Amino acid sequence: MSRPFELASLLLISTALVAPSVALAQTAPTPAPAPAAPPPADQTPPADQTTSAEPGADQAAEPVEETPEVSVPGATEVVVTARRSGGNIAKTSTQSLSILSSADIARTGEGDIAGALSRVTGLSVVGKGFVYVRGLGDRYSLALLNGSPLPSPEPLRRVVPLDIFPTSVIGSTLVQKTYSSNFPGEYGGGVINLTTKSVPKEPFFAINASIGGDSVTTGQLGYTYFGSATDWTGFDNGARDIPPALATFLASGERISQGNVDTQAIASQLVTGSNAILQRNRALPPNWSLSLEAGKSWDIGDDTLGVIATFGYSNKWRTRSTTQQTAASLDLSTRELDFQRVITDNRLVVDGLIGASYDFGPNKIRWTTLYIRDTLKQARLGVGTRATTSTTATLQQQDTAWYERQLINTQLVGEFRLTDALRLDVRAAYANSRREAPNELSFEYFRSNSAADPFGAVFVNQLNNGTRGTASTTFSILGERLYSTSFDLSYKFSPAVTATLGYAYQDTFRRTERREFLFTAGGNFPAGVGVLRPDLLLQPSVIDAFNIALVDTNEGNPVFGASLVVHAGYGRLQWDITDRLSVDLGLRAERGRQQVSAIQVFNVPAVSLASTSINRTYFLPAVTFTFKLTPEMQFRLAGSKTIARPQFRELIFQNYFDPDDNRQYRGNPFLVDTQLYNAELRWEWYFARDQRLSVAGFYKRIDNPIETFASFSDNTVTTSFANAPTAQLYGTEVETQKYFALDKLFGDGKFWASRRAVVIANYTFTQSRIEVGPNDPGRVFGLSGITLANQLFRNGVPLTGQSDHIANLELGFEDQDSLSQQTLLLNYASRRATIRGGSGQPDIFEFPGFRLDFVARQGVKIGGVATEIKLDVRNITGTRFREFQQSGANRIFYNLYSVGTTASLSLGVKF
């Protein structure tokens, strides 16, 4: 490559910011280029797929990447290669997509797949692993595992939080942002398909261990509680099982309010020294993890049988000293709540995968089972004020909780090439997710700070429902199971024409139960007893002596069932009309029946109006035209209609607490489906292998988008959901990737001969606007005064979750002959609305800002064994988490805390 072109490329990348796409694995060079692979059945490569020009100097001696698989409906062998033939899936695909190979994921150094995806163009990760595509919330993202749908272990989400997937079990990740009919119709912003690691060609056994710390957590002050002796494993020893008296009551079908329940017997078994006493830890331990991987294959005649297995365990700590406030006035000049809270999380993840495949001729049968258990042990201690309590009083709140998330998924996939032209793909899957939060204990103590009060200088809890202290416990459990099956039949009429017919079935059922109980004492409860710590305050002798009772806060409908059954059929045609023009045309007919209703658990039935039944059939067209200007340059034009159904958590009229943002949520049974009309125009230039520049513009019209809003109830802020009338979203994306041979800059010395620099960057600009007319209707269950949408939403405001600017930049050095990488990663996201302000208040915004990371990977030989040493440093800039609402000079912080800089060192060996 000439120096003028190289300098022009440098100038070009300096003006654009991007994230990773296809990068090369750092493996030993192969003596000869690998033969070109046949194209997958659903993608006919253009006639100019093979690059005619000889590789330039900056392309010489590039390594061959081990071919990762991408398993999706209707295209079970999407192959990403880095061969000298010039094959590039982003170029030859009929859709706009990005693929993260295992090498790309390794380059980012992230421990979970959500972190790696945050580097992809137009994607941002919000909260605990929820991916937003082009500013659209997680409800508009579709997550698949090996092409099959997944249930979510979160009551607050239908979409699976992707931070529960360790990168060690994922072989590749496909992100497709234009719709094609082989995917489910619930496709608002994009699909994220995770493909688990495939069976290796060579046997191996690998061990990886890491240790690290956090500048605001490790060795610093935090709070915890005992729980049980086995908590460090992510499994307790039965200490959190439902106590016998409570289990008997729950099975009886009785209501506490009927007066036939011995609540003192129940209350006496709920609070102990193990689950209620916060312990101060002045030096929290470091983070550490361990993973094992193994694989082997056997030749059976001309066939091949392979097995792979992985196991992972991680133990991480995080402390947040956070400011949390709410407003008491429209102009935010007065505060309802104002707390400084310390929250310590101990997160324990155990995961395992076992897979087997049998290859016979051109056919393959693959079975995969994945297990993930993600446990969060949390302790919170806060001190602050409440405007309605007293102008001088101080409150102390203490909470202990244990959240278990568990996912089991098993899949069977058959990929059969019946003839040279006819292909059949069949897949079936069963998934089960579960979330338990047993005995969430919450205590509030009151200090009057009054000289006239004998106990004015100490915190007192008199258990009298909010006047001077409270205590409560909550038991919640969610279980969801999902069956899915599909088949796809593809026929290649000619090298230029492929047609596919497919059918998919999905049956999901969720049962969610939440039981909250308040401990209450009479007005004669002595203040002197109220100074006792929680386990002594609610010990059996005190409960008996002062007749402390329980109140069930929801005797109406504590249990809900939710189901979704989908039948879908589609047809798809991929046609290379000429050497320059191709089309991907499809139509999907999808019928979905979604229901939510209360499950009767009491002997005396209760009448519930909090039910939902949505039964609709949609016809969803999709078309993408690709026009090749030159062998390296092309345009894409895409249009489609898609939908987004309300998530279960958005429909169920039941309170849920999110421990990550310290916020309470409640569903709205009146929600309806969202419909989206999508268009995109993209220009792509592949000026060298794995080096590219692309620019895209996109537009979406959204009917009945689901938005969050805040309301106040019992001195707490509750987040709920409602349909806005319509919204529009549009924007542009720019991304580029370029390699630079360092021997050109630093000479032909041995050290620089095999080294190169890599620049990967992207930038996404997005604008959105909710459109609300004066007479547009609005409905929220439980809020009878809401009849118009303008009572909930303001015309012209952006969609929640949408950032105007998202940018990523990677600058790195790597050795092409051995494992040696050093990468700087910069991420930026501008402010985004998280919740609509309640009662006419301004919206609440999150300000992600800049984040700078550094990852270094070095391969060495220790005792003749291939070893990888990795150092990663995160949030070098020390960017804080900021979420607030503002009116003029008045500002209310919903969450404000230091995130801290993290560093970890890992060692991996492979035999």
Buried (B, 14 or more C-beta within 10 A) or exposed (E): BEEEEBEEBEEBBEEBBBBBBBBBBBBEEEEEEBEBEEBBBBBBBBBBBBBEEEBBEBBBBBBBBBBBBBBBBBBBBBBBBBBBBBBBBBBBBBBBBBBBBBBBBBBBBBBBBBBBBBBBBBBBBBBBBBBBBBBBBBBBBBBBBBBBBBBBBBBBBBBBBBBBBBBBBBBBBBBBBBBBBBBBBBBBBBBBBBBBBBBBEEEBEBBBBBEBBBBBBBEBBBBBBBBBEEBEBBBBEEBBEBBEBBEBBBEEEBBBEEEEBBBBBBBBBBBBEBBBBBEEBEEBBBBBBBBBBBBBBEEEEEEBBBBBBBBBBBBBBBBBBBBBBBBBBEEBEEBBBBBBBBBBBBBBBBBBBBBBBBBBEBBBBBBBBBBBBBBBBBBBBBBBBBBEBBEEBBBBBBBBBBBBBBBBBBBBBBBBBEEEEEBBBBBBBBBBBBBBBBBBBBBBBBBBEEEEBEBBEBBBBBBBBBEBBBBBBBBBBBBBBBBBBBBBBBBBEEEBBBBBBBEBBBBBBBBBBBBBBBBBBEEEBEBEBBBBBBBBBBBBEBBEEBEBBBBBBEBEBBBBBBBBBBBBBBBBBBBBEEEBBBBBBBBBBBBBBBBBBBEEBBEEEEEBEBBBEBEBEBEBBBBBBBBBEEBBBBBBBBBBBBBBBBBBBBBBBBBBBBBBBBBBBBBBBBBBBBBBBBBBBBBBBBBBBBBBBBBBBBBBBBBBBBBBBBBBBEBEBBBBBBBBBBBBBBBBBBBBBBBBBBBBEEEEEEEBBBBBBBBBBBBBBBBBBBBBEEEBEBBBBBBEEBEBBBBBBBBEBBBBBBBBBBBBBBBBBBBBBBBBBBBBBBBBBBBBBBBBBBEEBBBBBBBBBEBBBBBBBBBEEEEEEBBBBBBBBBBBEEBBBBBBBBBEEBBBBBBBBBBBBBBBBBBBBBE
